[in-house]
Amino acid sequence: MSQSQINKQNLLILVSIEELDKTLLSRFLFLLLMLVSATSFAADQAPPAQQLIRQMSEANHKLNYEGIFIYRRQGKMDTMRIIHKVDENGIQERIVSLTGVAREIIRDKNSVICILPDDESVMVEKSTPRQFKISQLPEQISNVSEYYTFSIAGQDRVANRPAWIVDIVPKDDYRYGYQLWIDLESKLLLRSELKNKQGVLLEQFFFAKFQIIKEIPDEWLKPEISGVGYTWHYNSSANYPVHKGDVSWKATWMPDGFTMSDQDRQNVDKSLMPVEHLMYSDGLATVSVFVEKLDKSVKIVTGPSSRGGVNTFSTMTDSYLITAVGEVPRDTVKLFAKSIVSNK
């Protein structure tokens, strides 16, 4: 809601109050006083923000749940259903798109399968730690707090469930801020927002329907579409060797707190040169850098691009295309990409 809308709404409230008789006005002020007192009491009972973050991460690895959530960015909105199961095999998830382009995603510890009925195709890749999932923040949250400020902003309600609101504000201009709504009972994440320095909303996720389930049948995790007759595409990591720790590029600049969290080199196709992948993280935000050797005859568009909170910057160094991408400000990915140099 914009400030002008808020001001207009406040004005309408004041006008309505002036039209009340003295009895109704007295009742209104009494209820308002009780509401403020209750809010103050709830804030006094709020647990430390960092403790809530730890509990949220633990709950995501222990509890089963099912729900319908809304995902918004750049004026677009998707409605999806998620089934989340945890057992001795780890986390298993099934996500089904309920609006827009039809798609279904099945994920476990070994693979991620994306079924696209409209294209009659299936994408399969090796399951790897995702760049960033706010519900899986590191347990060593005290290390992250050196670069972010954590605080309780109050209480709210999401999917008819009471929740604590946690603000995560970066201490410099190289990161984005987050606002999280954490379920009071289960400590699971019910809503999250990604914001830039000016407080502008970049991405939003929230549950419209949510329930914790003691036991989830295996049938719930099976796709509705078998994929028989579809074209199957396998990510290179399933068919070609990945050489960990064997990279010849590095970043010479990164914000304080960022370190290299992963690196590999893999063939994306038998006829192409290997692509080197460098991953840097501060424990919360993540930036991936890809270095690929190109034929000089290939025309490439370089520079910045963005989609919601994800920014990308590409640049050419000799015949190498260097691309940095992450949920960080545009200047951050640009500085990362520009700092990449050869180890040789």
C-alpha positions, 0 to 999 in steps of 0.5 A: 500500500502506498503512503498516499493510500495509507494517508487516505485510509487514515483520513477516512478513519478519522472522519468515521470517528467524528461521526460516532456519538460520544458513547460509541467513541468512548467504546472505540477508544477503550478498545484501541487502548486495550489493543495497544496494551495487548500489542505491547505485552506481546512484544515484551514476550517476543523471543530473540530474533536469532532464536526464531531463525534457528527454530525456523531452520530446524522446523523445516528439517523436521516437520511435514506440511502441505499448503497453497502459496502465492509468489509475486515479483515484477507485478506477476503472481503465481499460485502453487501447491507444495507438499513437504515431507521429511523422513530418513531419506531427507527432504522431499517436495512436490510443487504444482503450479495452479495458475499460469504456465503448467508445471510440476516439480519433484525434488529429493536429495538426488534429483530435481525433476521439472515436468512441463506439460505445455512443452511436453518436456521434462527437465532433470538435474542433480539435486544440489543445495539451492542458492538461497532458501530463507527457511534453511538459514544456517545454524551459525546465525551469529556469524551472519549477524555481523553483516545483518541486524535481526529484530522482532517487528511484531505479530501478524496473521498469515493463513489464519495462523499467528506469526512473529515478524522478523526484520533482517536489515543489511549493514551495507549496500551490497545486500538486500533486506528480508522480512519473515513471518514465522509461525508461532506454533510450528516455527515454520516460515509462512511468508517472506519479503525481499526488499532493497535499501529503499524498502521497495518490495522485490519479491514476496511469498506467502501461504494462503492455506497451510497445514502441518501433517503428521504423516504424508503418504508417498502417493502425494509426492508422485507427479500427476503426469508420468512424462511418457512420450515427453522429451527428457532433458538431462542436466550435464551434471548427470552425464558429465564429470564435475571436477570439484576444486579444479577451477582456474578463475577467482574473484578478487573483490567481494563484500565483507563476509562473503567467502567461496562456498563451492566451486566446480567445472562441468561440461554442458555439452560434448561439443563445448568447453567446460563451464566453471562455476564459482559460488560465494556466500555470506551465509544468507545471500549467494552469488554464482559466477559462471565462466565460459569460453566462447567462439569469437564469432558468437554475438553475446549481449553483455551488461545488466539484467534483472528479474524480481530480486535476482540481478545478473551482470555479464561481461567479456574478458578476451574470449570468455563470458563471465556472468554473475547472478544472485539475489543481491543489488545490481552493483554487487553482481557487477563488481563480482563479475568485473573482479574475476581473473584467471588463476593461471 
